[in-house]
Amino acid sequence: MDKALRITVTVVLALMLMTGAFMGGVIFDRNRSRVAGLVEISQPEQTLGDKITEVEELLDEQALKVPSETSATVGTIQGLLDSTGDKYATYFDKKHFEYFNEETSGEFGGIGVTIGQEDGSAYVVSVIPDTPAAKAGIQKDDVFVSIDGVKQDRWDSDEVVKRVRGEEGTTVKLQMRRGEQLKSFTLERAKINLPNFSSEMIGKDVGYVRLYSFNQKSTDDVRKAIAELESKGAKGFVLDVRDNPGGLLDQAVDVASLFIPSGVIVRVEERDKPQQQSNATGQVATDAPVVMLVNGDSASASEIVAGAMQDYARAELVGEKTFGKGSVQTVEPLSFGGGVKFTIAHYLTPKSRTIDGVGVTPDNVVKMDPENEYDADFQKVMKKDTQLQKALDVLREQL
C-alpha cells in the first residue's frame, strides 16, 4: 500500500472512531444515571415490587403516554397471573368482582344456552331448542364479546352466566363473534326449563341416559333412570355426557360409582400436599355393559367419569376427545378491592393419567357429521347422530 493510501485509510478510521465515540457518548450520557439502577436490579434484595416500581417511575418520567393507575393495575396483576401459564387465572377489578359474587335467589330468566370457557373467552357450548337464543339464531361456538354494552378482554364463564340471566321478560343485548364476523342480538329473557337428564329405550334392549350437568340430583336421577330402563328390558346402556360442562366433584364420583364397584375414581394433586383420592362408594346400580358418549365440550366432572370408566375398562368411549378441564380453581378477594381466580390443584384418573390440558381420548373416535354439528334438533332424529349410531353398534356387539 503506497504512502498516500495509508494516510487516507488512517484518516477515515480515525473519523469513524471519533464518530462512534461521540454517538456512544450520547447514548451513555443519556442513560448514565440509570446504570447504577440496572446493576442494582440484579441484586438479591431487589423485590418484584421494587422492579415494578422502577419501571413505573421510568414511564411516569419519560413515556409519551403515561399509563393510568387502573390500566397499570390490571396489566400488572394479569401479567403475574399469565406468567404462571394458568389459562384459567383471571383478575377481577372491584366492580366486576362484586358482580361475580352476586347471589341470585328465586326463579330467573335466561336465553337458553350452556356456556363454556377457554383461554379467556366464554363461548356457547350448546343451544337449547325453542328458547330465545335458538329463535334468535345464536349458534354453538359463538363467542361472547359484550353483554349490555360491557366489553372485556377476558370473560369468565361464571360472570357471563350472571350477566345473561335476569328477570323473565327483560331484555339483554349481546355482541357475539362467529368466526371473523361480529353479530348483535337483542333477546327477551324467558323461563328456561332444562331437565337435568333425559332417558329412553332405543329398540328393545338398549337404555339411553343423557346427563346435562353434575348437580346435587345427578346421581339419584341416573340411578332411577337405570332402574326404570332395566324394568323395560334394557340389557345395556349408553351414557351420554356430550356438551356436559361438569359440576360437582362428589357427584362425578357418585355417578361413576353407579357403574364401578370399587377402587379409586379420581386423584387430586395440590402443591406441597399429599395426593388425595376419592374412592367408589360401593353403591352400584348395574353391571350391564355400558358405552359412554363424549365430545370436545365434555369437561371437568364429565371427564372424571369418562377417565375412570376407561381406566377400569368399564365402558368403551365413543365420540371426540374431551375438553381437558381437569383442574380446581380458587377465588380469592384482594385487600384493595377486586379478586383473582387461579388454579390450585388438578385431577388425575385412577391410573394417574393427566386430564388437564390433555383431555380423554375415546376408544372409538367418531366426528360428528358436519351437516348436523350445529343443528340444535339433530338428536331428535337419532339416525342423524353419527356418534350415537356408532355407540349403539359397539354396545350391541357386547349384548
C-alpha positions as CSV (number, residue, x, y, z in Angstrom):
1,M,0.0,0.0,0.0
2,D,1.5,3.4,-1.0
3,K,2.0,6.2,1.4
4,A,-0.9,8.3,0.2
5,L,-3.4,5.4,0.5
6,R,-2.1,4.6,4.0
7,I,-2.7,8.2,5.1
8,T,-6.2,8.2,3.6
9,V,-7.2,4.9,5.4
10,T,-5.8,6.2,8.7
11,V,-7.8,9.4,8.5
12,V,-11.1,7.6,7.6
13,L,-10.6,5.1,10.5
14,A,-9.9,8.0,12.9
15,L,-13.1,9.8,11.8
16,M,-15.1,6.6,12.3
17,L,-13.7,6.0,15.8
18,M,-14.4,9.6,16.7
19,T,-18.0,9.4,15.4
20,G,-18.6,6.1,17.2
21,A,-17.3,7.5,20.4
22,F,-19.4,10.6,20.1
23,M,-22.6,8.5,19.4
24,G,-21.8,6.1,22.2
25,G,-21.2,9.1,24.5
26,V,-24.6,10.5,23.7
27,I,-26.3,7.2,24.5
28,F,-24.2,6.6,27.6
29,D,-24.7,10.1,28.8
30,R,-28.5,9.9,28.4
31,N,-28.6,6.6,30.4
32,R,-25.7,7.1,32.7
33,S,-27.9,7.9,35.6
34,R,-29.7,4.6,35.1
35,V,-26.7,2.3,35.1
36,A,-26.4,2.0,38.8
37,G,-30.1,1.1,38.9
38,L,-29.6,-1.6,36.3
39,V,-26.8,-3.1,38.4
40,E,-28.9,-3.0,41.5
41,I,-31.8,-4.8,39.8
42,S,-29.8,-8.0,39.7
43,Q,-29.1,-7.8,43.5
44,P,-31.0,-10.4,45.6
45,E,-32.6,-7.8,47.8
46,Q,-34.4,-6.3,44.9
47,T,-38.0,-7.4,45.2
48,L,-40.6,-7.8,42.5
49,G,-42.4,-4.8,43.8
50,D,-39.1,-2.8,43.6
51,K,-38.7,-3.8,39.9
52,I,-42.3,-2.9,39.0
53,T,-41.9,0.5,40.8
54,E,-38.7,1.2,38.9
55,V,-40.5,0.6,35.5
56,E,-43.5,2.7,36.7
57,E,-41.2,5.6,37.6
58,L,-39.5,5.4,34.2
59,L,-42.9,5.5,32.4
60,D,-44.0,8.4,34.6
61,E,-40.9,10.4,33.8
62,Q,-40.4,9.7,30.1
63,A,-43.2,7.8,28.4
64,L,-45.1,9.6,25.7
65,K,-48.3,8.2,27.2
66,V,-48.4,7.6,30.9
67,P,-50.5,4.5,31.9
68,S,-53.5,5.2,34.1
69,E,-53.5,3.6,37.6
70,T,-56.4,1.4,36.6
71,S,-54.8,0.0,33.4
72,A,-51.4,-0.4,35.2
73,T,-53.0,-2.4,38.0
74,V,-55.0,-4.6,35.6
75,G,-51.9,-5.1,33.3
76,T,-49.5,-5.9,36.2
77,I,-51.8,-8.3,38.0
78,Q,-53.0,-10.1,34.9
79,G,-49.4,-10.3,33.8
80,L,-48.5,-12.1,37.0
81,L,-51.4,-14.5,36.6
82,D,-50.4,-15.2,33.0
83,S,-46.8,-15.8,33.9
84,T,-48.0,-19.0,35.7
85,G,-49.2,-20.5,32.5
86,D,-52.6,-21.0,34.1
87,K,-55.2,-20.4,31.4
88,Y,-58.0,-20.1,34.0
89,A,-56.2,-17.4,36.0
90,T,-58.3,-14.2,35.9
91,Y,-58.2,-10.8,37.6
92,F,-61.5,-9.1,38.5
93,D,-61.5,-5.4,39.4
94,K,-63.7,-4.2,42.2
95,K,-66.8,-3.7,40.1
96,H,-66.6,-7.0,38.2
97,F,-65.7,-8.9,41.4
98,E,-68.9,-7.6,43.0
99,Y,-70.8,-8.7,40.0
100,F,-69.1,-12.1,40.1
101,N,-70.0,-12.6,43.7
102,E,-73.7,-11.6,43.4
103,E,-76.1,-14.2,44.6
104,T,-79.2,-14.8,42.6
105,S,-82.1,-16.3,44.6
106,G,-85.5,-17.4,43.4
107,E,-86.5,-18.0,39.8
108,F,-84.7,-16.2,37.0
109,G,-85.0,-15.9,33.3
110,G,-82.3,-16.8,30.7
111,I,-81.8,-17.1,27.0
112,G,-81.3,-20.9,26.7
113,V,-77.6,-21.6,26.2
114,T,-74.9,-23.5,28.1
115,I,-71.6,-21.7,28.4
116,G,-68.0,-22.8,28.4
117,Q,-64.7,-21.0,28.9
118,E,-61.3,-21.3,27.1
119,D,-58.3,-19.1,27.0
120,G,-60.1,-16.1,28.5
121,S,-63.1,-16.4,26.2
122,A,-66.6,-17.5,27.1
123,Y,-68.5,-19.3,24.3
124,V,-71.7,-21.2,23.6
125,V,-71.5,-24.9,24.3
126,S,-75.0,-25.7,23.3
127,V,-78.3,-24.0,22.4
128,I,-81.4,-25.3,23.9
129,P,-84.2,-25.8,21.3
130,D,-87.3,-23.5,21.4
131,T,-85.6,-20.8,23.6
132,P,-84.9,-17.1,22.9
133,A,-81.3,-18.0,21.9
134,A,-82.4,-20.7,19.4
135,K,-85.1,-18.4,17.9
136,A,-82.6,-15.5,17.5
137,G,-80.1,-17.7,15.7
138,I,-77.3,-17.9,18.2
139,Q,-75.2,-21.0,17.5
140,K,-72.8,-23.4,19.2
141,D,-69.3,-22.0,19.4
142,D,-70.4,-18.3,19.2
143,V,-68.1,-16.3,21.4
144,F,-69.3,-13.5,23.8
145,V,-67.8,-10.1,23.1
146,S,-70.0,-7.7,25.0
147,I,-73.1,-8.0,27.2
148,D,-75.4,-5.0,27.6
149,G,-72.6,-2.8,26.3
150,V,-70.0,-4.2,28.7
151,K,-66.9,-5.3,26.8
152,Q,-64.0,-7.1,28.4
153,D,-60.7,-8.5,27.0
154,R,-61.3,-11.6,29.2
155,W,-64.6,-13.1,30.1
156,D,-65.1,-15.6,32.9
157,S,-68.0,-18.0,32.2
158,D,-69.5,-17.6,35.7
159,E,-69.7,-13.8,35.2
160,V,-71.2,-14.2,31.7
161,V,-73.9,-16.5,33.2
162,K,-74.8,-13.9,35.8
163,R,-74.9,-11.1,33.3
164,V,-77.0,-13.0,30.8
165,R,-79.6,-14.3,33.2
166,G,-82.2,-11.9,34.7
167,E,-85.8,-11.3,35.4
168,E,-88.1,-13.0,32.9
169,G,-89.4,-10.6,30.3
170,T,-86.4,-8.2,30.4
171,T,-84.0,-7.9,27.5
172,V,-80.3,-8.5,27.2
173,K,-78.1,-7.2,24.3
174,L,-75.3,-9.4,23.2
175,Q,-72.4,-9.0,20.7
176,M,-71.0,-12.3,19.6
177,R,-68.1,-13.4,17.4
178,R,-68.8,-16.1,14.9
179,G,-65.6,-16.9,13.0
180,E,-64.4,-13.5,11.7
181,Q,-67.9,-11.9,11.9
182,L,-69.4,-9.9,14.8
183,K,-73.2,-10.4,15.3
184,S,-75.5,-8.5,17.5
185,F,-78.6,-9.9,19.3
186,T,-81.3,-8.4,21.5
187,L,-83.1,-11.1,23.3
188,E,-86.0,-11.2,25.7
189,R,-85.3,-13.4,28.7
190,A,-87.7,-16.3,29.3
191,K,-88.0,-19.0,31.9
192,I,-85.8,-21.9,30.8
193,N,-86.8,-25.4,31.7
194,L,-83.7,-27.5,31.2
195,P,-84.0,-31.1,32.5
196,N,-81.0,-32.4,34.4
197,F,-81.2,-35.6,32.4
198,S,-83.3,-37.5,29.8
199,S,-83.7,-41.2,29.2
200,E,-85.4,-43.5,26.8
201,M,-85.3,-47.0,25.3
202,I,-83.7,-47.5,21.9
203,G,-85.1,-50.6,20.4
204,K,-85.9,-53.4,22.8
205,D,-82.6,-53.8,24.6
206,V,-80.7,-50.5,25.0
207,G,-81.3,-47.9,27.6
208,Y,-80.1,-44.4,26.7
209,V,-79.4,-41.8,29.5
210,R,-78.2,-38.3,28.8
211,L,-76.8,-36.2,31.7
212,Y,-76.7,-32.5,31.1
213,S,-74.7,-31.4,34.2
214,F,-73.5,-32.7,37.5
215,N,-75.6,-31.2,40.2
216,Q,-77.0,-32.4,43.5
217,K,-79.6,-34.5,41.8
218,S,-77.5,-36.2,39.2
219,T,-76.7,-39.5,41.0
220,D,-80.3,-40.1,42.0
221,D,-81.6,-39.2,38.6
222,V,-79.2,-41.6,36.8
223,R,-79.9,-44.4,39.3
224,K,-83.7,-44.0,38.8
225,A,-83.3,-43.9,35.0
226,I,-81.2,-47.1,35.0
227,A,-83.8,-48.9,37.2
228,E,-86.7,-47.8,35.0
229,L,-85.0,-48.7,31.8
230,E,-84.0,-52.1,33.1
231,S,-87.6,-52.7,34.0
232,K,-88.4,-52.1,30.3
233,G,-85.9,-54.6,29.1
234,A,-82.6,-52.7,28.8
235,K,-79.6,-55.1,28.7
236,G,-77.0,-52.4,28.1
237,F,-76.7,-48.6,28.4
238,V,-75.5,-45.6,26.5
239,L,-74.4,-42.9,29.0
240,D,-74.2,-39.6,27.1
241,V,-72.3,-36.7,28.6
242,R,-71.6,-34.7,25.4
243,D,-71.7,-31.0,25.9
244,N,-71.8,-31.6,29.7
245,P,-69.6,-28.9,31.2
246,G,-69.3,-30.6,34.6
247,G,-70.3,-29.6,38.0
248,L,-69.9,-31.1,41.5
249,L,-66.9,-33.3,42.1
250,D,-68.8,-35.5,44.6
251,Q,-71.5,-36.1,42.1
252,A,-68.9,-37.2,39.5
253,V,-67.6,-39.7,42.0
254,D,-71.1,-41.0,42.9
255,V,-72.2,-41.3,39.2
256,A,-69.1,-43.3,38.3
257,S,-69.8,-45.4,41.4
258,L,-73.1,-46.5,39.9
259,F,-71.1,-48.5,37.4
260,I,-67.7,-49.1,39.1
261,P,-67.9,-51.3,42.2
262,S,-64.6,-50.4,43.9
263,G,-61.3,-48.6,43.6
264,V,-60.1,-45.0,43.1
265,I,-62.4,-42.9,41.0
266,V,-60.2,-39.7,40.9
267,R,-57.0,-38.4,42.3
268,V,-56.4,-34.8,43.3
269,E,-52.9,-33.3,43.4
270,E,-52.1,-29.9,45.1
271,R,-48.7,-28.3,45.5
272,D,-46.7,-29.4,48.6
273,K,-49.6,-31.6,49.8
274,P,-50.1,-35.4,49.8
275,Q,-52.2,-36.7,46.9
276,Q,-55.8,-37.1,47.8
277,Q,-58.2,-39.7,46.3
278,S,-61.9,-40.3,46.1
279,N,-63.0,-44.0,46.1
280,A,-66.1,-45.7,44.7
281,T,-69.0,-45.6,47.1
282,G,-70.0,-49.2,46.6
283,Q,-73.5,-48.2,45.5
284,V,-73.5,-49.9,42.1
285,A,-76.7,-49.6,40.1
286,T,-75.9,-52.0,37.3
287,D,-73.3,-54.4,36.0
288,A,-74.7,-54.3,32.4
289,P,-72.4,-53.3,29.5
290,V,-72.0,-49.5,29.1
291,V,-70.8,-47.3,26.2
292,M,-70.1,-43.7,27.0
293,L,-70.5,-40.8,24.6
294,V,-68.2,-37.8,24.9
295,N,-67.1,-34.8,22.8
296,G,-64.9,-31.7,22.9
297,D,-67.3,-29.9,25.3
298,S,-67.5,-32.8,27.8
299,A,-65.5,-31.2,30.6
300,S,-64.5,-31.4,34.3
301,A,-66.8,-33.8,36.1
302,S,-67.7,-35.5,32.8
303,E,-64.0,-36.2,32.2
304,I,-63.6,-37.6,35.7
305,V,-66.3,-40.2,35.0
306,A,-65.0,-40.9,31.5
307,G,-61.5,-41.4,32.7
308,A,-62.5,-43.7,35.4
309,M,-64.8,-45.8,33.2
310,Q,-62.0,-46.1,30.6
311,D,-59.3,-46.9,33.2
312,Y,-61.3,-49.8,34.6
313,A,-62.5,-50.9,31.1
314,R,-66.0,-50.5,32.5
315,A,-67.2,-48.7,29.4
316,E,-65.9,-48.1,25.8
317,L,-65.8,-44.4,25.0
318,V,-67.2,-43.1,21.7
319,G,-67.0,-39.6,20.2
320,E,-64.3,-37.0,20.3
321,K,-61.5,-36.1,22.7
322,T,-62.9,-34.3,25.7
323,F,-62.2,-30.7,26.6
324,G,-59.3,-31.1,29.0
325,K,-60.5,-29.3,32.1
326,G,-59.0,-31.3,34.9
327,S,-58.2,-28.6,37.4
328,V,-59.6,-26.9,40.5
329,Q,-59.7,-23.1,40.9
330,T,-60.0,-20.9,43.9
331,V,-61.3,-17.3,44.0
332,E,-59.5,-15.0,46.5
333,P,-60.5,-11.4,47.4
334,L,-57.9,-8.7,47.4
335,S,-57.4,-6.1,50.1
336,F,-57.7,-3.2,47.7
337,G,-60.9,-4.5,46.1
338,G,-61.4,-7.0,43.3
339,G,-60.2,-10.5,43.3
340,V,-58.2,-13.2,41.5
341,K,-59.1,-16.7,40.3
342,F,-56.4,-19.2,39.8
343,T,-55.7,-23.0,39.7
344,I,-54.7,-24.7,43.0
345,A,-55.0,-28.4,42.0
346,H,-55.6,-30.8,39.2
347,Y,-57.3,-34.1,38.7
348,L,-55.8,-37.4,37.6
349,T,-57.6,-40.6,36.5
350,P,-57.4,-43.8,38.7
351,K,-54.3,-44.8,36.6
352,S,-52.8,-41.3,37.2
353,R,-53.4,-40.1,33.7
354,T,-53.5,-36.3,33.4
355,I,-56.8,-34.7,32.3
356,D,-56.0,-31.0,32.4
357,G,-54.9,-29.7,29.0
358,V,-54.9,-33.2,27.6
359,G,-58.5,-34.5,27.8
360,V,-59.6,-38.1,27.5
361,T,-59.4,-39.7,24.1
362,P,-62.2,-42.1,23.2
363,D,-61.6,-45.7,22.3
364,N,-63.6,-45.1,19.2
365,V,-63.0,-41.6,17.7
366,V,-66.0,-40.5,15.7
367,K,-66.5,-37.0,14.5
368,M,-70.0,-35.5,14.3
369,D,-71.4,-35.2,10.8
370,P,-70.6,-31.5,9.9
371,E,-74.1,-31.0,8.4
372,N,-75.6,-31.8,11.8
373,E,-73.0,-30.3,14.1
374,Y,-74.8,-27.0,14.6
375,D,-78.3,-28.4,14.2
376,A,-79.9,-28.0,17.7
377,D,-82.6,-30.6,16.8
378,F,-80.3,-33.2,15.2
379,Q,-80.5,-35.6,18.2
380,K,-84.3,-35.7,17.9
381,V,-83.7,-37.8,14.8
382,M,-81.3,-40.4,16.2
383,K,-80.3,-41.7,12.7
384,K,-78.6,-38.4,12.0
385,D,-76.5,-38.7,15.1
386,T,-73.4,-40.5,13.8
387,Q,-71.7,-40.7,17.2
388,L,-74.8,-42.3,18.8
389,Q,-75.1,-44.8,16.0
390,K,-71.5,-45.9,16.5
391,A,-72.1,-46.2,20.2
392,L,-75.1,-48.5,19.5
393,D,-73.0,-50.7,17.2
394,V,-70.3,-51.0,19.8
395,L,-72.8,-51.8,22.6
396,R,-74.8,-54.4,20.7
397,E,-71.6,-56.3,20.0
398,Q,-71.4,-56.8,23.8
399,L,-75.0,-57.9,24.3
